[in-house]
Amino acid sequence: MQITLQNLTGRAATRLFTALSASVVFAACGDSLDGPAPIISNVEPATGTVGTEVHITGSDFRVGASVSIGSFAATGVDVGTSGTEIFASVPAGVTAGTSYDVTVENTDGSSDVFAAAFTAIAPVLQFVNGATKPSGNSGSTVILEGDAFGDVQGAGQVLFSNGTGGTVAATIAGVDDWTNTFILTTVPAGAVSGPVLVETGTGQSGSLPFTVTQNATFSPSTISWTETQGMSAAISGHSATYVPIDDAGGNTVERVYVFGGAGNNLTPRVDVEYSEIQADGSLGSFTAGTALTTGVAYHSTVAATPFNSKVRGSGYLYVMGGINADGGQPVSAITRVPLNQDGSTGTATSAGSLPAPLHSFGAAIFRSTIYVAGGATTDNAAVATVYRAAIDTLGNIGAWEELDAMPQARSYVPLVIFGGTLYVAGGETAAIAVDDATFNSNATKLSSVVHARLNLRNGLIAAGWTTSGSSLQKARSKHMVLAAGGSLFISSGLYAAAGTGSSENVYGQINADGTLASFNGATGSNTLLSVGGTNLFNGRAVSYIDASGVAHVMVLGGADVTNATNKSSKVIFY
């Protein structure tokens, strides 16, 4: 029911009451409505910085109530209609390391104090781009994770080194890009390699080392392949993974790791070997690593290191899926291989399983999360499924989550992640055996390229998959795909005229919005065939940047398209 009371000044004061009300509060003879004093039951969070939003729960909070943190008046006070909660922002003036009483005062002057309810702290920076040793070039996206950044930016800043002892502030584009635990920004112009940190009204966070990379030079339109140190055996269906590791002196050493694969006898191998990348981009001699307990081929391997993940130490390699026997069915097993500071590998252990048995699928890591796309399951059936799983600081893989599927099932495809976008190019739709080398019949191969933008806040696919308006000139499978020099670069594989290598290399520039420009053929006459003696399929490739800032593509091994049992041990780079 509604009761209207008239006070002595002639001003009407109206309140709504329900039949369930335990009491009716009548207005006093004055301009304000008196009632029970407010009672504070809890304040959350208990720590934070300027701009942190605190949630106060209790009873008898009335519209117009004020909140103080110590002697400082809180801002953005919002009293809930139930009278049992208030939201307010911590004001400027609080000092890190100091505990403050929180006071709620109603308009009639009644109040309650929750003693030492809030302690101001400096911001805490834990990860940048999901890593503890992040990198990026000028203008690239940067995601900072931590605590006590403040729910409102206010005077908060993200600061990069300017190389002269000072800092340069990053731009925060929108109000939603700054939260108490997450900040989205870009590497500012003028930033150089050095510490990155967060500054708020309560001080500065600890810093993380951030390497500002240069826009590496790479011209895929004119290829010039060079042979370098070869592998110890001729193989295909192996995995090749680029891995940076900081040595005992803090210097970053780049290596390439090769796992498994099948030799000329088509039997999956247990072998592991690695080689250090030299200053000119070539390879040094290969060193044998600790062998796997089971042979594997047509698998995928990703590396989680402090450069791309939350893991501690030097990181881990994850060998996923594949087949364990010639002609065998795919497996779902995941093997974790620890990386030592000197580049050697430790003993492999089980790290769980993929959601399904798979071989010849794409896998990549982004912000400490493994993404898996496509591949072939039992009886070589192609799939369109996409999964992800997070890696924690101890290198454990969390629960797998199924994401939006690709528009078409496709196997024998790599997965590339560039700028927060997933890319899958070409592939096979039919149930094709791993060593099938048919290149002159392409009805079941794909020329389409699909991409999916990730939501940078939660790592999910933001709006499904999109088929690019730019497709490959020729349908292609069992090929290699890399992001290099701002392009999606595709080499080798099975396609029309693969026997002559006439369309060995193609590339499409990646636009700022993640879309692709038209694909063009690389025009260099110096082909893999001319340097290595074979046109390849089921080879593996990595991209990396040498000490001079020059981007490289490296192709390791593979099978001859004219004779599938003829494998290569050669390593060729550009």
ABEGO torsion letter per residue (X at the ends): XBBBBBBAAGBBBBBBBBAABABBBBBBBBABBBBBBBBBABBOBABEBBGBBBBBBEBGBBBGBBBBBEABBBBGBBBBAAGABBBBBBBBGBBBGBBBBBBBBBAAGBBBBBBGABBBBBBBBABBGGBABBBEBBGBBBBBBEBGAEABAEABBBBBBAGAGBBBBBBBABAAABBAABBBBBBBBGBBBEBBBBBBAAEBBBBBBBBBBBBBBBBAABBBBBBBBBBABBBBGBBBBBBBBBBAAGBBBBBBBBBEEBBAAGBBBABBBBBBBBAAGBBBBBBBBBBBABBBBGBBBBBBBAAABABBEAEBBBBBEEBABBGBBBBABBBBBBBBAAGBBBBBBBAEBBABBBBGBBBBBBGGBBBBBEEBBBGGBBBABBBBBBBBAAGBBBBBBBBBBBABBBBGBBBBBBGGBBBBBEEBABBBBAABABAABAAABBABBBBBBBBAAAGBBAAEBBBBABBBABBBBGBBBBBBGGBBBBBEEBBBGAAAGAAABBBBBBBAAGBBBBBBBBABABBAAAAAGBBBBGBBBBBBBBAAGBBBBBBBEEBBAABAABBBABBBBX
